[in-house]
Structure formats: structure tokens, C-alpha cells
Amino acid sequence: MADRRLQVFYTVARLLSFTKAAEALHMTQPAVTFQVRQLEEHFNTRLFDRTHNRVSLTEAGRTAYGYAERIFEAYTEMDNAIREITGDVTGALTLGASTTIAEYMLPALLGNFKKKYPEVNLRLKVSNSEGIVSMVENNIIDLGVVEGPVSNRNLQVEMCRLDQLVVIVPPSHPLAKKGCLSIEEILPFPFICREEGSGTREVIMDYLVAQDVDRNGLAICLELGSPEAIKGAVEAGMGISILSRSTIDKELALERLVGIPLEPPLTRQFSFVHQRQKFRLRAMEELLSFARDYCETQSAAEGECCSSS
């Protein structure tokens, strides 16, 4: 319903980038430029200054941006209010998740959400935690689910659940019979690690520091980009690693890997991260509420499992 030219202008003005706006709007950059130019022709004035590959708002652009924000806030409030009356939840949402969460947590969550709200179109982008936070910052995705802490104070961060990480080794490994391990016990062994920027890697490094161990103390022999690749390398005897307990259920059942808790335990947060917007689509609110309930249910189930073991 809202004027497309105004939507495009608002996105460019918020991101101060035609390239990022094109990605966020799923448009080509020439199409974005055309829409902005049409709005400038309508007002008969420039809305952006483009100098030295930088984009900034003119005085007219700043005025238009303020009004656009108010227009879209009022529009979204109207849309949400009417959908409250009709009970409709529709729209399109783009989510982002780090690799571990995308592979092992989101399929069940999004499947259940889609059953309840079939009219909501969902898109999923997968990256490491650093990449997901960047996408949220640039409004490329509506909601990110990441591992570990988020330092950007301009974003809204909400803890979803705690995740335990364990040492994984082949059944024939000298550490396989241990009930628990200190971090010092794994230092002599070749270690397979996630890539730079991974939430899993950052949590492990923070744990080393907390245990007074040098961040470079692990004997890293290989860096890989996914939990599946790491599990395969550990099974092949190339080294040991630390992964989320939730990623190794199949391998434990088949006795292809052994998971050993660290002492003290190594845990991290799974967190929702999104923009601190004044207005959001009803579908976004419903997804957040649904995800909160899902995480509470999962945490309670894992707690019962741990207490019975």
C-alpha cells in the first residue's frame, strides 16, 4: 500500500547506501536509483548528495526521511491494528542464523511456525555469527539468531536459551573414557576449530581466557566452516574438537563419537537480535513470541533430560 518510491528512499536514507538498500529490498541497484530519482523529480529537488562514493542526505532529504519514518510507523500501526481484529498474520520475513542454529534448531521451529501461520513467507540466510549481526545492522534480515554475545548496543538482543558445548573425540581416543575434562587436558592434542568470525570459536576462546589459558594455547591443526565438517574430521581421527551438545545426537547414538563435558561447564547463549525499531510487522511479533515459547519448551525438556541422566 505504501508508496514504493518512498519505501525505496527510506531504505536508502536509513542505510546511506544504494547497494545495501538494493540487497535489503531484493531489487537491482539501477531499479533503486530509478525509484529515488522519480521521487526527486516529484519534489523537484535532490534528496541525496553523492560525493566521493559516499551518500548523505540533503536538507530536503532529512525532512523527507523524518516524514517517511512517521508515515511508515502509522501505516504499520494501522496494519497491525486491523490484523488484530481480523486475526490475519501475513507478510514476508527474512531470518538469519549462524550455522549451528540453522542446521539443528531452526528447522523444527520454522516448520511449526509455518504450520500455524501458512500465509507468512519465510526466507533464511545462513552465515557465521559475525555475518548475521552485520546483516541485522544493515537491515538485510528482520531477525537474527546467533551464538554468543552481541556487542552492538544499537541492536535489541534477547537471550533464547543456553547451549552446552562438549569435547568430541572418536571412541578409540585416549580421552574417550573420561567422565569430564579440564581445558588443560585437551591442549596436547591436535584441535579442529571453526573459522574466524564463528560464534563457536569465539566462545571457546573466551573460555580459555576465563580459565587462565592463552588464547593461542590450543594446538589448532585445521579450521573448518561447519559442524558437519568438523564431526567428519574428528571421526576420521584428524583431531579433537569442541561442539554444541545438540549437534552430535546422531553420532552419539551410532557410537561414532564421544561427547565429554568440560569442567567447569562451557555454555553459551543463543540469542535473538533485531533492530530497535519503533514499528514492526505483526508477523515479526508473532515469530518472536513463537520462538520465545519454543526456546522455553526446549530448555525445559533438556533440563528434564539432564536431571534424569
N, C-alpha and C positions, 0 to 999 in steps of 0.2 A: 504493500500500500504506500509506504513512504517513497518520496521522490528519489529515483535511482541516482540522479546526479548528485543529490545532497548526501546520499549514503556513501557514494564514492568519495566525494570531497571530505566528508567527516573522517573516513578511514585514513585517507592520505594525511589529513591535518593531525590526526592522533599519532600516526606513526612517523610523520615527516619523511616519508619515503614512498615514491611511486612503486618501486619494486616490491617492497614489503606489503603495500596495500593490494597490489595485484595478486600476490600469493594468498593473502588473507581472504580476499573476495573471490578467489578462484577465477580470475579474469586475466587476460593478457595485459601487459603494460601499455600498449597502444590504446586499448579499449579504456583503461583507466584515464589516460591522458585526454582522450576524446571527451569523456564524460565531464571531467573537470573543466576543459575548455568550453564546453557547452554552457556550464554554469557561469563561467566568467563572462561569456558573451551575453547571457541573460542579464547579469548585473552591470555589464559594460565596464568591468574593472578587473584587474589582476587580483587573484586571491593568494597566490604563492609567488615568492621570489625564488628563482633558481640560479644560483651563482656558485661557481667552483664545485660543482657536483653536490651541493647542499641545498636542501629545501627548507624554506622558512615561510611563515605566514606574513602577509602584508597586514596593514591596519584593517582593511576591509575583510581580509581572511580571518583575522582574530574575532571580529564582530560576527561574521557568519558562523564560525566554529561555536561560539557561545550560544547562539540561537539554535544551531543544529543539535547541540547536546540537549537543550531543553525540549526541542521538538521530539527527538527520539526517546527521551525519558518519558514524556507524556504519552507518546504512541505506545511504548512498551507497557506502561501502567494500564492504558486502555485495553490493550490486547490481553494482558493477564487478568484484568478485572472481568472481561467478557468470558474468557475461558474458565474462570472460576465459576461463573453462572452456568455455562454450558457443560462443564466437565471435560472439555476437549483439551488434550495435550498433544500438540503437533509441532512441527518445525524440524530444523536440521542442527545437529550438534557435532562438533569435531573434538574428539578427545585425543590426548596424547599420553603415552605411558612408557616408562622405561622397560627394557626388555624382559626382565624377570616378571614384572607385574602384568605386562601384555600377554605373556605366554601362560602364566599359571594362575592369575587371579581374575583378569577381566573377562575371559570367555564365559564363565558361569554368570558373572554379574550382568554383563551386557545381554546375554541370552535371556535371562529372567526379566530384565527391564524391557526388552523388545516384545516379550510376550504380553506384558502389562500395557505397554504403550506402543502398539504396532504402527501408529502414524508418525512416530518420531524417526527421522533418518539419522543414523549414526555413522560417523567416519572415525577411523582410528589411525593415528600416526605413531610409529614406534621409533624411539631414539634412546640414547642414554639420558640419565637424569639431567645433566647439564643442557643437553639439547632440548629437552621438554620444557625446562624453565625458560629457556630463550624463546621458544615458540609461544609460551603464555605471555611473556613480556611484550612480544611483537604482535599479539592478538591473532596469531595464526591458528591457534586452537582455543576452544572455550574452557576446557578443563584438563588439567594435567594430573596424573597420579605418579608420584615419584618415590624413590628410596632415599632416606636420609634427610638431613636438614636443608632448608632453603634460606639463603641469606638475604634475598631481596625483600626489603621491608615494604616496598610498594605493592607487593602481591599478598593476597589473602591465603594463608596456609593453615590447614586444618588436619590434625592427625587422624588417620583412618584406623590403623591397627599396628601392633608391634609384631615384628618378624624376627625369629631366631635364626642365626647363622651358625653352621656347624662345619667342622673339618671333614672333608670327604677323602677317603682312601680306598684302594682296591682291597678285597677281602684278604689277600695274601700279604698285605703290607705289615711291617713290624709294629705299626701303631694300631692296627685294626682291632686288637683285643682290649684296648684301653677303654675304661668307662667314661673318662673325661680327660682333657688335655689342657696344659698351660700353653700360652703362646710360645714360651721358650722351647718347649719340646718339639715344635714343628720347624723351628728355624734351620736345623741342619739339612732338611730335605728340600729337593727341588720343588719350587712352588709355581703353580699355574694361576695367573691373575687376569682379571678383566682389564680392558683398555683404560687409558686416561680419560677422565670425564665420567666414568661409570660410578653410580651411587654405591654399588657393592664395594668397589675398590676404595672409595673414599672412606667408607665406614670401617673397613679393615685397617686402613692407615691411621685413622683416629683412635682405633682400639689399641694399636701398637703404642702410640704416644701415651695413652692413658695407662698402659702397663709398663711405662718407662723403657720401652724398646725403640731403638732407632727406626724411623720410617723406612730406611733402606735395609733393615735387618733381614727381610725375607730373601731367600735365595731364588728370586724370580727367574725362571728358565723359559717362560712362554707367556705371551699375552694374547688373549682370545676375546672375541666380541659377543659371545652369548653363553648362557648357562649350558645349553646343549653341547656346544663345542668343548667347553671345559670338562663336562662329565665324560665325554668320549675320550678326551686326552688322559684323564685320570684312570679310566677303565683300562686304557692301553698301557698303563704303567709309566707314563711320561712325567709324572709328578703328583703332588697332592694339591688340594685347594680348599677354599672356604666358600660355601654357597648357602643360600637360603634353604632351611629345612623343608620348605614347601615345594622345592623344585626336584626333590630326589625320591619322592614316594615310590615311583615305579621301579627305580634302580634298587631301592631297599627291599621291595617285595620280591624282586628277582634275584636278590643277593649278588648283584653286580657291583655294588658299592656299599661302604660302611660309613655312616654318619656319626661323628663323635662330638659331643658338646664341648665347648671351651669353658674353662673355669678361671676367672668369673665369666658368666654367660655373655655372649656377644649378641646384642639385639639392636634393631634399628626401627625407625618409624617408616611406615608407608603413609604418605600424606597427599591430600588433595591440595592443588594450588590453582588459583584463578585470579583474574583481575579484581581489584576493589571497585567494581562498577556500582553506580547508583541504581542501575536498571539491568535486569536480566530476563531472558525469555522464561516463560513458565516451564518449558521443557527442561531448562537448565536447573531450575529449582527442584523439579521432581527428580531429576537424575541425582542431584546432590543428596536429597533426602533418601532416595532408594539406596544409594551407595553407602550412606551412613548406617542404615539398618542392616545392610548386607555385611558390613565390616564388623558390626557388633555381634551379629549371629555367628560369623566365622570365628571371632575371638573367643566367644563363649564355648563353641564346640571344641576349639583347640585346648582351652583351659580344662575342659572335662577330660579330654584325651590325655593330657599331661598328668592330671591328678590320678588317673586310673592306671598309669604305667609305672 
